[in-house]
Amino acid sequence: MISPNQPLPAFDEVLLCTPQTTAEQVELFLRRCLIQCSGGEKIYTMLYADELSYDVSCRAEELFQHLQRYNSTYRLIILCNCEREHSYIPSVFSQYKVHMIPQRPLAEIQQYLQHHYRVTQPSNSAASVFKDNMCVGIVSSKRAGVGK
């Protein structure tokens, strides 16, 4: 948010982990992050790495230990749920742990995201469905099973 005109991360910079995430997906992601190439300005992020299965987590740690020897300038952020801090990945990387609390007010964060997710020239796109021509929207309900 310091540079509001800087683009949001691209699809290859973020890995959204689930219990179904495979070792191959994690391996491809870590190789993109840890193998040096010309575009070294990217910041790679693993979201919910605590959700990875034990086997996938072990393989990810082994690969990380192997590859990070070849690149000391990588930029990797691993975000985990604080309620699962004793799962494999958070435990292995606990020496690098930083507890984060958002430093900006919610309204400012929302304004920043609106800047990046607004469709500039709305046409016949799905963005016309969401408020203020946003290409992303959240639909929620307090009741389960109401078709949302």
C-alpha positions in Angstrom: 0.0 0.0 0.0 3.0 2.3 0.2 3.1 2.5 -3.6 -0.6 2.7 -4.6 0.1 2.5 -8.3 2.2 -0.7 -8.0 0.2 -3.6 -9.4 -1.1 -6.4 -7.2 0.7 -9.7 -7.3 0.3 -11.8 -10.4 -1.1 -15.4 -10.4 2.4 -16.9 -10.4 3.4 -15.0 -7.3 0.7 -16.4 -5.0 0.0 -20.0 -3.9 -3.3 -20.4 -2.0 -2.7 -23.6 0.0 -5.5 -26.1 0.9 -5.3 -29.7 2.2 -5.6 -30.8 -1.4 -2.5 -28.8 -2.6 0.0 -31.2 -4.1 3.7 -31.4 -3.6 4.1 -30.7 -7.3 2.2 -27.4 -7.0 4.3 -26.3 -4.0 7.5 -27.4 -5.9 6.7 -25.3 -8.9 5.9 -22.3 -6.7 9.2 -22.6 -4.7 11.2 -23.1 -7.8 9.8 -19.8 -9.3 10.6 -18.1 -6.0 14.0 -19.5 -5.3 15.6 -20.0 -8.7 17.2 -16.7 -9.8 16.1 -15.2 -13.1 16.1 -11.8 -14.6 12.8 -10.6 -13.0 13.9 -10.7 -9.3 11.6 -8.0 -8.1 8.7 -10.3 -7.4 7.5 -11.0 -3.8 6.1 -14.6 -3.6 3.4 -15.4 -1.0 2.1 -18.8 0.3 -1.3 -18.3 1.8 -2.5 -20.7 4.5 0.6 -22.8 4.3 -0.5 -24.4 7.6 -3.2 -26.2 5.6 -0.7 -28.3 3.6 -0.7 -32.0 4.4 2.2 -33.4 6.5 3.8 -35.1 3.5 3.6 -32.1 1.2 4.9 -29.9 4.0 7.9 -32.2 4.5 8.7 -32.2 0.8 8.3 -28.4 0.7 10.8 -27.9 3.5 13.3 -30.3 1.9 13.1 -28.4 -1.4 13.3 -25.0 0.3 16.4 -26.1 2.2 18.0 -27.3 -1.0 17.1 -24.4 -3.3 17.7 -21.5 -0.9 21.4 -22.2 -0.8 21.6 -21.0 -4.4 19.7 -17.8 -4.0 20.1 -15.5 -1.0 18.0 -12.7 -2.5 14.6 -14.5 -2.7 11.5 -12.8 -1.3 9.1 -15.2 0.2 6.2 -14.5 2.6 4.4 -17.4 4.3 1.1 -16.6 5.8 -0.5 -19.0 8.3 -3.5 -19.0 10.7 -2.2 -18.2 14.2 -4.6 -20.9 15.6 -2.6 -23.5 13.6 0.9 -22.3 14.5 2.0 -25.8 15.7 1.4 -27.4 12.3 4.5 -28.4 10.3 5.3 -25.3 8.1 4.8 -22.7 10.8 6.9 -24.8 13.2 9.7 -25.2 10.7 9.9 -21.5 9.8 9.2 -20.3 13.4 12.6 -18.6 13.6 11.4 -16.1 11.0 7.9 -15.6 12.5 6.6 -12.1 12.6 3.2 -11.4 14.1 1.3 -9.0 11.9 -1.5 -6.7 12.7 -2.8 -4.5 9.8 -1.1 -1.1 10.1 -3.7 0.8 8.1 -7.4 1.4 9.0 -9.9 -0.9 7.3 -11.4 2.0 5.2 -7.9 2.8 3.8 -7.3 -0.9 2.9 -10.7 -1.1 1.2 -10.0 2.1 -0.8 -6.6 0.7 -1.9 -8.2 -2.6 -3.1 -11.1 -0.7 -4.9 -8.4 1.2 -6.8 -6.9 -2.0 -8.1 -10.2 -4.0 -8.7 -12.3 -1.4 -10.4 -12.9 -1.9 -14.1 -12.0 1.3 -15.8 -14.2 0.9 -18.9 -17.2 -1.3 -18.1 -18.6 -3.1 -21.0 -20.7 -6.3 -21.0 -18.6 -7.8 -18.3 -19.4 -9.4 -14.9 -18.1 -6.2 -13.3 -21.4 -4.5 -14.0 -22.9 -6.9 -11.4 -20.8 -5.6 -8.5 -21.0 -2.3 -6.8 -19.0 0.6 -8.4 -17.8 -1.6 -11.4 -15.6 -3.9 -9.2 -14.3 -7.0 -10.9 -14.3 -8.8 -7.5 -17.1 -9.0 -5.0 -18.0 -11.0 -1.9 -21.5 -12.3 -1.5 -22.3 -13.6 2.0 -25.2 -14.7 4.1 -25.8 -15.2 7.8 -28.0 -18.2 7.0 -26.7 -21.4 5.5 -28.2 -22.8 2.3 -29.7 -19.7 0.8 -28.1 -20.1 -2.6 -25.2 -17.6 -2.4 
